[in-house]
């Protein structure tokens, strides 16, 4: 409650949320007594429903003049519902119609289909016929369930002695808290580890073989928790391989010049094979006329011999 200008009357103690006790002040000439309890927090799920309970005990319920539920957001109050026992039907603000159910007997408010814009402090004020007021406040948070986190590593190929950073993130979820584990043990800032201010990043300093293993990032909020494991491996610097062959030219073994030499040698070898094949064909073809010549010569000699023998017989 505030003064006429929305500011508490000077010199009067006003207790904030989370404090307990009784505060007394004057407003508009009336003396009101407000019983303030410790503020409770209720965690809702987006698109779900949440019950806002009434925990204050009203000394004389039969003397209740009115009950009002209101929401406080960014220091601005908005009325949700006003109920008076003299009227069986409560007044519901236009923006909350079809979204709230009110219990007359318990003064509880059921808020349905909640959205992120519904976050705030919900306050119930019960005013009796003698002007005394009792209030109860509850803080509502609206949460989106977290998705399975993903882990990125920088550098992508860790080597011995590097500082390696594991970065964790989720695609869905709000009010997310991150934590890191190894071998079921929580990791904190220390000689070998550095955590970012929001715990999203874990940096391993001057990593050695002993840091190889499985690291777990856990993402949680008030309604859900998910995790992902990451196996960290270290790539040792490899010894360069010494080639046992000689490079010819450029472009890798055997090189451009080497390829040209191989093509020239292959061409010469194919040409030599073709030449040998051609010479064999010529020898075969030339052997036929020689046989024919020998055959003709032999036939002529036979004819001369026969003529000589015939002349001798005629004599």
Residue pairs with C-beta under 8 A, 6 or more apart in sequence:
1 8
1 25
1 27
1 32
1 34
1 133
2 8
2 27
3 9
3 27
4 27
4 28
8 14
8 25
9 25
9 26
9 27
12 23
12 24
12 25
12 26
13 23
14 23
14 25
15 21
15 23
15 36
17 39
17 121
17 137
17 139
18 38
18 39
19 36
19 38
20 36
20 37
20 38
21 36
22 33
22 34
22 35
22 36
23 34
23 36
24 31
24 32
24 33
24 34
25 32
26 32
30 131
31 131
32 131
32 132
32 133
33 132
33 133
34 133
34 134
34 135
35 56
35 134
35 135
36 135
36 137
37 55
37 56
37 136
37 137
39 121
39 137
39 138
39 139
40 55
40 138
40 139
41 138
41 139
41 140
41 141
42 50
42 52
42 138
42 139
42 140
42 141
43 141
43 143
43 222
43 223
44 50
44 111
44 114
44 118
44 140
44 141
44 142
44 143
45 114
45 142
45 143
45 144
45 145
45 223
46 114
46 115
46 116
46 142
46 143
46 144
47 113
47 114
47 115
48 113
48 114
49 110
49 111
49 112
49 113
49 114
50 110
50 111
50 114
50 140
51 108
51 109
51 110
51 111
52 69
52 108
52 109
52 110
52 111
52 122
52 124
52 138
52 140
53 106
53 108
53 138
54 106
54 107
54 108
54 124
54 136
55 136
56 124
56 126
56 134
56 135
56 136
58 64
58 126
58 128
58 134
59 128
60 128
63 128
63 129
63 130
64 85
64 126
64 127
64 128
64 129
65 84
65 127
65 128
65 129
66 82
66 83
66 84
66 126
66 127
67 82
67 83
67 84
67 107
67 124
67 125
67 126
67 127
68 79
68 81
68 82
68 83
68 124
68 125
68 127
69 79
69 80
69 81
69 100
69 102
69 109
69 122
69 123
69 124
70 77
70 78
70 79
70 80
70 122
70 123
70 125
71 77
71 78
71 80
71 118
71 120
71 121
71 122
71 123
72 78
72 120
72 121
72 122
72 123
73 119
73 120
73 121
77 123
78 93
78 95
79 93
80 92
80 93
80 96
80 100
80 109
80 122
81 90
81 91
81 92
81 93
81 96
81 100
81 102
81 109
82 90
82 91
83 90
83 91
83 102
83 104
83 107
84 90
90 102
92 100
92 102
99 111
99 112
99 113
100 109
100 110
100 111
100 112
101 109
101 110
101 112
102 108
102 109
102 110
103 109
103 110
107 124
107 126
109 122
109 124
111 118
111 122
111 140
114 140
114 142
115 142
116 142
116 144
116 174
118 140
118 142
119 140
119 141
119 142
120 139
120 140
121 137
121 138
121 139
121 140
122 137
122 138
122 139
122 140
123 135
123 136
123 137
123 138
124 135
124 136
124 137
125 133
125 134
125 135
126 133
126 134
126 135
127 133
128 134
141 175
141 222
143 173
143 174
143 175
143 221
143 222
143 223
143 224
144 172
144 173
144 174
144 221
145 172
145 173
145 221
145 223
145 224
146 170
146 172
146 173
146 176
146 219
146 220
146 221
146 224
146 225
146 226
147 170
147 171
147 172
147 173
147 226
148 170
148 226
148 227
148 228
149 168
149 169
149 170
149 178
149 217
149 218
149 219
149 226
149 227
149 228
150 168
150 169
150 170
150 171
150 228
151 166
151 167
151 168
151 215
151 217
151 228
151 230
152 166
152 167
152 169
153 164
153 165
153 166
153 167
153 230
153 232
154 164
154 165
154 167
155 162
155 164
157 235
158 164
158 207
158 232
158 233
158 234
158 235
159 234
159 235
159 236
159 237
160 207
160 208
160 209
160 234
160 236
160 237
161 206
161 207
161 208
162 206
162 207
163 203
163 204
163 205
163 206
163 207
164 203
164 204
164 207
164 211
164 232
165 201
165 202
165 203
165 204
166 180
166 201
166 202
166 203
166 204
166 215
166 217
166 230
166 232
167 200
167 201
168 178
168 180
168 200
168 201
168 202
168 217
168 219
168 228
169 200
170 176
170 219
170 226
173 219
173 221
173 224
174 221
175 221
175 222
176 219
176 220
176 221
177 199
177 219
177 220
177 221
178 198
178 199
178 200
178 217
178 218
178 219
179 186
179 199
179 217
179 218
179 220
180 186
180 187
180 195
180 199
180 202
180 215
180 216
180 217
180 218
181 187
181 215
181 216
181 218
182 213
182 214
182 215
182 216
183 213
183 214
187 193
187 195
187 202
187 215
188 195
189 195
191 205
192 204
192 205
192 206
192 211
193 202
193 203
193 204
193 205
194 202
194 203
194 205
195 201
195 202
195 203
196 202
202 215
202 217
204 211
204 232
207 232
207 234
209 234
211 232
211 234
212 232
212 233
212 234
213 231
213 232
214 229
214 230
214 231
214 232
215 229
215 230
215 231
215 232
216 227
216 228
216 229
216 230
217 227
217 228
217 230
218 225
218 226
218 227
219 225
219 226
219 227
220 226
243 253
245 253
245 254
247 253
247 254
247 255
248 254
248 255
248 257
248 258
248 261
249 255
249 256
249 257
249 258
250 256
250 257
254 262
